[in-house]
Amino acid sequence: MDTYVLKASDIKPKWYVVDANGQILGRVATKVASVLRGKHKVTFAPNLDNGDYVIIINADKVKVTGKKLEQKVYFHHTGWIGGAKFETLKVAMDKHPEKVLEHAVKGMLPKGPLGRKMYKKLFVYAGENHPHIAQKPEVLAID
């Protein structure tokens, strides 16, 4: 019996659209990361980018549970001495809600060149509209 090995030429990605309106941030991120990786397919291979394209709309209407709006803190460093910057989830959602979802999904993808390639197939928009109508995306339901 032979084992089927997926080749890069056999990969045909699809496009999905996810409406994050009223959804929990972590649940949306885990489902999207799984689709970006291709784990929902029978032909999943950990060494290939077998995932699909995902468009997330209404990122500004995503919900979080508990006290995360006040307690969850994002950190980045400018590179200068004393350049540590901290930002709460509430401030980040007000300034750039799409980056919050991108950050959550990116942390769930593999690290390295393969993960960066998968991350490029994610498109997040704060509002209802997106410019990917020509790709005819299917609706992906978040349970």
C-alpha positions in Angstrom: 0.0 0.0 0.0 1.4 3.4 -1.0 1.2 6.5 1.1 -0.1 9.6 -0.8 2.3 12.5 -0.6 0.8 15.9 -1.5 2.8 17.9 -4.1 2.8 21.7 -4.3 1.2 21.4 -7.8 -1.8 19.6 -6.3 -2.8 22.5 -3.9 -5.8 24.5 -5.0 -6.6 27.0 -2.3 -10.1 28.3 -1.7 -11.3 31.7 -0.3 -13.3 32.0 2.9 -14.9 35.0 4.6 -15.5 35.1 8.4 -17.9 37.6 10.0 -16.4 38.3 13.5 -19.5 40.4 14.6 -20.3 39.3 18.1 -17.8 36.4 18.1 -15.2 35.7 20.8 -11.7 36.8 19.8 -9.9 33.5 20.7 -12.5 31.3 19.0 -12.3 33.2 15.8 -8.5 33.2 15.9 -8.2 29.4 16.4 -10.6 28.5 13.6 -8.9 30.9 11.2 -5.5 29.7 12.1 -6.6 26.1 11.5 -8.0 27.0 8.0 -4.8 29.0 7.1 -2.7 26.0 8.0 -4.9 23.5 6.1 -5.7 21.3 9.1 -9.3 21.1 8.0 -8.3 19.2 4.9 -7.7 15.5 4.5 -4.5 16.2 2.6 -2.9 18.1 5.5 0.9 18.0 5.5 2.8 19.9 8.2 5.7 20.7 5.8 3.5 22.3 3.1 1.3 25.4 2.9 -1.9 23.6 2.1 -4.2 26.2 3.7 -6.8 28.5 2.3 -7.2 32.3 2.1 -9.3 33.9 4.9 -11.0 37.3 5.0 -12.2 38.5 8.3 -14.8 41.3 8.3 -16.2 43.3 11.3 -13.0 43.0 13.3 -14.1 46.0 15.3 -17.1 44.1 16.7 -15.3 41.1 18.1 -15.9 40.4 21.8 -13.7 39.2 24.6 -14.7 37.6 27.9 -13.9 38.6 31.5 -11.7 41.6 32.3 -9.5 41.3 29.2 -10.3 44.7 27.9 -8.6 46.3 30.9 -6.1 43.6 31.9 -4.7 42.2 28.6 -1.6 44.2 27.5 0.3 44.3 24.2 4.0 45.0 24.3 6.4 46.2 21.7 9.8 47.8 21.8 10.9 50.7 19.6 14.6 49.6 19.6 15.7 52.7 21.5 16.8 52.7 25.1 13.8 52.9 27.3 11.5 52.3 24.3 9.2 49.8 25.8 5.6 50.5 24.8 2.5 49.0 26.5 -1.0 49.1 25.2 -4.2 47.6 26.7 -6.6 45.7 24.6 -9.3 48.4 24.9 -6.9 51.0 23.5 -5.7 48.7 20.7 -9.3 47.9 19.7 -10.1 51.6 19.5 -7.0 52.5 17.5 -6.6 49.5 15.2 -9.0 46.6 15.8 -7.8 44.6 12.8 -4.3 44.3 14.3 -5.7 42.7 17.4 -7.1 39.8 15.3 -4.0 39.6 13.2 -1.8 39.3 16.3 -4.0 36.6 17.8 -3.9 34.5 14.6 -0.2 35.0 13.9 0.7 33.6 17.3 -1.2 30.4 16.4 0.7 29.8 13.2 4.1 28.0 12.9 7.1 30.1 13.4 9.5 30.5 10.4 9.3 30.8 6.6 6.3 28.5 6.3 4.3 30.4 9.0 5.1 33.7 7.3 3.8 32.4 4.0 0.6 31.2 5.7 0.1 34.6 7.4 0.2 36.4 4.1 -3.1 34.7 3.2 -5.0 36.5 6.0 -6.9 39.7 5.3 -8.6 41.5 8.2 -11.0 44.5 7.8 -12.6 46.5 10.6 -15.8 47.1 8.7 -18.3 45.2 6.6 -16.7 45.8 3.2 -13.7 44.0 1.6 -12.1 44.2 -1.9 -12.0 40.5 -2.5 -15.5 40.0 -4.1 -13.9 38.8 -7.3 -12.5 35.7 -5.6 -16.0 34.6 -4.6 -15.3 33.7 -1.0 -17.5 31.2 0.8 -18.8 31.9 4.2 -17.0 30.1 7.0 -19.1 29.5 10.1 -17.6 29.8 13.5 -19.2 27.4 15.9 
